[in-house]
């Protein structure tokens, strides 16, 4: 079945790094914008980052700018989120999502019509 599968989460100390992966199954990521979202306990889901399908334009939430890097490898049908200088406030379940290019216009990337969502991976930043 069509799905996205995240991996790479875990427990890390403040200042540490993790790389999340988002692998697509039964569909091709080439024509999709990929977004990363997160949800902490008791909080609403928030957008973290997005990469376009066309020219690889990237977007970041202010809270992660300069620390996180989104990328994609369409040959591997996988997207990534490299997270550096992690802070306790980055603790959350992280989800990747895919929006078809014709539903991913403009710069308000958190409002794209994401068709597919992964199951989430837990990231905990704690000493």
Backbone bond lengths (Angstrom), bond angles and torsions (degrees), N, CA, C in turn:
res aa  C-N    CA-C-N  psi(-1)  N-CA   C-N-CA  omega(-1)  CA-C   N-CA-C  phi
1 X - - - 1.457 - - 1.522 108.69 -
2 X 1.342 114.40 158.94 1.460 120.32 178.72 1.522 109.45 -68.30
3 X 1.318 115.76 128.98 1.465 117.37 179.04 1.513 111.65 -161.89
4 X 1.328 114.14 161.15 1.452 123.35 170.85 1.517 107.14 -115.77
5 X 1.308 116.12 137.77 1.455 120.36 -179.07 1.518 109.11 -127.68
6 X 1.340 115.46 118.86 1.459 120.47 177.14 1.528 109.71 -90.30
7 X 1.306 114.78 152.52 1.457 121.09 173.79 1.522 108.61 -153.95
8 X 1.323 115.35 167.23 1.458 119.87 175.67 1.509 115.47 104.49
9 X 1.313 117.12 -3.48 1.454 119.21 178.31 1.517 111.44 -72.27
10 X 1.330 115.43 173.27 1.453 119.28 179.26 1.510 111.54 161.82
11 X 1.333 114.35 -167.00 1.463 121.72 179.43 1.522 108.48 -100.66
12 X 1.309 116.23 131.04 1.463 120.90 -179.54 1.521 108.82 -142.10
13 X 1.302 116.75 150.12 1.461 121.24 177.91 1.526 110.58 -78.04
14 X 1.317 116.99 154.63 1.474 119.40 174.95 1.522 111.02 -53.88
15 X 1.317 114.80 137.08 1.455 120.49 -176.37 1.510 114.11 90.82
16 X 1.321 116.21 -9.87 1.453 120.74 -178.38 1.520 112.97 -82.37
17 X 1.328 114.59 -175.46 1.463 121.56 -176.40 1.519 111.05 -133.05
18 X 1.314 114.48 152.61 1.458 122.74 171.81 1.522 107.61 -144.91
19 X 1.322 115.52 152.67 1.454 120.10 171.98 1.522 108.90 -122.28
20 X 1.303 115.73 119.36 1.455 121.43 176.74 1.522 109.74 -91.95
21 X 1.316 114.91 144.57 1.455 121.12 176.20 1.519 109.44 -118.68
22 X 1.317 115.24 151.25 1.466 122.01 178.82 1.523 106.63 -135.68
23 X 1.319 116.29 103.46 1.454 121.54 -176.48 1.521 110.34 -101.73
24 X 1.323 115.52 132.95 1.464 120.92 179.56 1.517 110.23 -95.52
25 X 1.321 114.89 142.53 1.459 121.20 179.25 1.509 109.28 -127.65
26 X 1.299 117.04 133.65 1.466 125.48 176.20 1.531 113.68 70.11
27 X 1.327 118.61 12.60 1.448 120.99 168.88 1.523 107.83 -155.67
28 X 1.344 115.03 162.77 1.460 120.67 -174.57 1.520 110.01 -101.56
29 X 1.334 114.70 129.20 1.454 119.29 -177.39 1.527 114.15 -73.86
30 X 1.321 117.20 -13.93 1.465 121.62 -172.90 1.527 113.12 -48.32
31 X 1.328 116.47 -39.94 1.458 120.49 -172.70 1.514 113.01 -100.61
32 X 1.328 115.11 21.31 1.465 119.73 -177.60 1.522 110.71 -124.55
33 X 1.321 115.21 139.86 1.452 119.92 164.71 1.523 107.28 -78.12
34 X 1.301 116.45 142.58 1.459 121.70 -178.85 1.526 109.36 -113.89
35 X 1.305 114.85 127.22 1.459 120.47 177.63 1.516 110.77 -116.20
36 X 1.314 114.46 148.18 1.468 120.70 171.05 1.534 107.73 -114.27
37 X 1.309 115.19 133.24 1.453 122.17 179.29 1.528 108.06 -128.12
38 X 1.310 116.05 163.35 1.463 119.23 175.77 1.516 109.85 -144.39
39 X 1.313 114.64 155.42 1.459 120.55 177.61 1.513 109.06 -141.36
40 X 1.322 114.95 118.78 1.457 121.74 176.73 1.524 109.07 -92.11
41 X 1.318 117.99 156.70 1.469 120.87 179.78 1.524 111.38 -55.22
42 X 1.321 115.69 129.52 1.450 120.77 177.35 1.513 114.97 76.92
43 X 1.324 117.15 5.02 1.459 120.39 -178.95 1.517 110.32 -121.19
44 X 1.320 115.69 160.95 1.454 120.52 176.75 1.529 110.17 -76.71
45 X 1.304 114.00 156.11 1.456 118.60 175.60 1.518 109.98 -65.47
46 X 1.320 116.37 140.07 1.461 120.27 179.48 1.517 110.31 -130.95
47 X 1.317 114.91 149.62 1.447 120.46 176.89 1.514 110.77 -76.43
48 X 1.316 116.01 139.42 1.457 122.15 -179.29 1.527 110.77 -107.97
49 X 1.336 115.26 -48.52 1.459 118.87 -175.04 1.520 109.64 -164.77
50 X 1.326 115.77 162.99 1.460 121.01 178.81 1.526 108.82 -151.96
51 X 1.330 115.28 148.36 1.462 120.65 174.21 1.519 107.84 -130.63
52 X 1.311 116.78 133.33 1.461 120.77 -175.83 1.523 111.13 -74.70
53 X 1.327 114.90 164.97 1.463 120.75 179.17 1.509 111.77 -85.75
54 X 1.318 117.27 -25.43 1.458 121.09 -170.57 1.520 112.81 -85.65
55 X 1.313 116.37 -68.68 1.463 120.29 -173.80 1.522 113.75 -112.73
56 X 1.332 116.07 9.96 1.464 118.93 176.69 1.511 114.26 73.20
57 X 1.332 116.50 20.32 1.458 119.32 175.37 1.526 109.76 -59.19
58 X 1.326 115.88 137.41 1.463 120.31 -177.99 1.517 111.12 -116.13
59 X 1.308 114.59 150.05 1.461 122.60 179.07 1.524 107.98 -133.93
60 X 1.324 115.59 147.90 1.460 120.11 -179.78 1.527 110.30 -140.18
61 X 1.322 114.51 145.97 1.456 119.21 168.74 1.526 108.25 -68.35
62 X 1.325 116.19 148.62 1.469 119.74 -179.17 1.527 112.07 -56.99
63 X 1.326 116.55 -33.29 1.462 120.92 -175.87 1.522 113.53 -67.32
64 X 1.335 117.79 -18.42 1.467 120.07 -177.03 1.528 112.53 -119.38
65 X 1.316 116.66 -4.06 1.457 120.51 -177.00 1.526 110.18 -59.27
66 X 1.315 115.84 132.91 1.453 120.79 -179.49 1.516 113.74 87.85
67 X 1.323 117.52 -12.60 1.469 121.19 179.60 1.524 112.16 -114.58
68 X 1.315 117.26 -33.89 1.466 121.80 -177.99 1.525 109.39 -107.22
69 X 1.330 115.42 148.73 1.460 121.79 176.27 1.520 109.40 -134.83
70 X 1.320 115.38 125.02 1.464 120.71 177.59 1.520 108.51 -98.47
71 X 1.317 115.79 144.96 1.464 119.96 178.09 1.520 108.38 -152.02
72 X 1.319 115.35 170.88 1.460 120.04 177.99 1.511 109.24 -145.38
73 X 1.317 115.83 148.12 1.455 122.72 174.30 1.519 105.68 -128.37
74 X 1.327 115.81 93.76 1.459 119.56 -175.67 1.527 112.14 -65.55
75 X 1.312 116.96 -26.29 1.473 119.70 177.31 1.520 110.68 -64.38
76 X 1.341 115.56 -30.84 1.463 120.31 178.71 1.520 111.37 -98.38
77 X 1.347 116.12 -0.47 1.463 120.58 179.77 1.534 111.22 56.78
78 X 1.316 114.47 40.75 1.470 120.82 -173.25 1.527 110.31 -140.58
79 X 1.319 115.06 144.11 1.459 121.63 172.61 1.527 108.37 -117.36
80 X 1.335 115.08 160.34 1.460 119.67 -174.88 1.528 110.39 -135.62
81 X 1.312 114.44 156.33 1.452 121.03 170.32 1.523 106.94 -134.15
82 X 1.326 115.89 106.97 1.450 121.69 176.34 1.520 108.30 -87.03
83 X 1.324 116.04 122.14 1.459 121.31 -175.41 1.529 108.61 -117.71
84 X 1.309 116.10 115.81 1.460 122.50 179.02 1.523 110.35 -115.38
85 X 1.309 115.14 165.14 1.470 121.07 178.18 1.521 111.49 48.35
86 X 1.308 115.39 48.07 1.458 120.56 -175.42 1.521 111.59 -65.40
87 X 1.324 114.00 146.10 1.465 122.33 -179.04 1.522 109.43 -120.81
88 X 1.320 118.02 156.74 1.467 119.21 177.34 1.531 112.88 -55.05
89 X 1.305 117.37 -32.14 1.463 120.03 179.77 1.524 113.57 -72.31
90 X 1.322 117.49 -5.85 1.463 120.78 173.67 1.530 111.67 -83.61
91 X 1.308 116.87 -6.51 1.463 121.08 179.13 1.512 110.57 -60.78
92 X 1.329 116.24 124.92 1.469 121.56 -177.11 1.522 108.75 -179.26
93 X 1.321 114.87 170.59 1.460 120.47 166.19 1.529 106.57 -88.28
94 X 1.322 115.73 127.90 1.456 121.51 -177.54 1.530 109.17 -104.06
95 X 1.318 115.03 133.85 1.460 122.66 -179.10 1.524 109.70 -122.67
96 X 1.321 115.73 142.36 1.454 118.62 168.29 1.524 107.98 -106.27
97 X 1.324 115.10 155.24 1.453 121.23 -178.12 1.523 108.55 -147.14
98 X 1.335 115.73 153.89 1.463 121.10 -177.81 1.520 109.99 -124.49
99 X 1.336 115.56 129.50 1.465 121.81 177.89 1.527 108.39 -118.21
100 X 1.345 118.18 126.34 1.468 119.72 178.84 1.523 110.35 -60.74
101 X 1.317 116.76 147.90 1.460 120.75 -172.27 1.522 112.64 -55.56
102 X 1.331 117.53 -32.00 1.462 120.42 -178.20 1.527 112.03 -79.21
103 X 1.320 116.98 -1.52 1.462 122.53 174.43 1.524 110.90 -118.27
104 X 1.324 116.22 16.78 1.463 120.54 -174.64 1.518 110.89 -131.58
105 X 1.348 115.93 60.41 1.462 120.84 179.36 1.516 111.29 -100.82
106 X 1.313 115.35 150.73 1.447 120.50 175.21 1.513 113.11 83.65
107 X 1.299 114.60 -178.91 1.466 120.27 -175.48 1.530 113.41 -98.88
108 X 1.329 117.41 -6.10 1.476 119.41 177.14 1.513 108.74 -81.53
109 X 1.318 115.15 66.94 1.458 121.06 -170.03 1.523 112.30 -62.14
110 X 1.284 119.48 -25.37 1.464 120.51 -178.82 1.528 111.09 -72.82
111 X 1.327 117.57 -10.44 1.457 120.97 179.29 1.527 113.07 -103.43
112 X 1.336 117.79 1.89 1.459 120.07 177.63 1.528 109.46 -55.82
113 X 1.305 116.66 156.89 1.464 121.01 177.24 1.534 109.26 -86.44
114 X 1.309 114.65 89.57 1.458 120.33 -178.55 1.523 109.45 -77.02
115 X 1.329 115.57 120.72 1.463 120.55 -175.74 1.518 112.46 -85.04
116 X 1.313 115.22 -35.08 1.463 119.99 -175.18 1.520 110.15 -124.65
117 X 1.322 114.56 141.29 1.450 122.47 179.47 1.521 109.53 -130.50
118 X 1.330 115.30 144.81 1.455 119.43 173.26 1.515 111.08 -82.85
119 X 1.324 115.24 178.78 1.461 120.78 -176.43 1.520 112.32 -86.59
120 X 1.327 116.72 -13.26 1.452 121.25 177.89 1.520 113.09 97.49
121 X 1.331 114.76 151.49 1.452 121.65 175.84 1.528 108.33 -136.61
122 X 1.326 116.22 135.54 1.457 121.03 -174.87 1.526 110.53 -80.77
123 X 1.321 115.55 131.72 1.459 122.25 171.78 1.517 107.73 -119.77
124 X 1.317 116.08 122.89 1.461 121.39 179.40 1.513 109.11 -123.58
125 X 1.325 115.81 123.59 1.459 121.43 -179.87 1.524 107.38 -112.57
126 X 1.312 115.13 109.42 1.458 119.54 -174.63 1.518 109.98 -157.88
127 X 1.325 115.39 148.49 1.458 120.04 175.34 1.523 110.55 -94.56
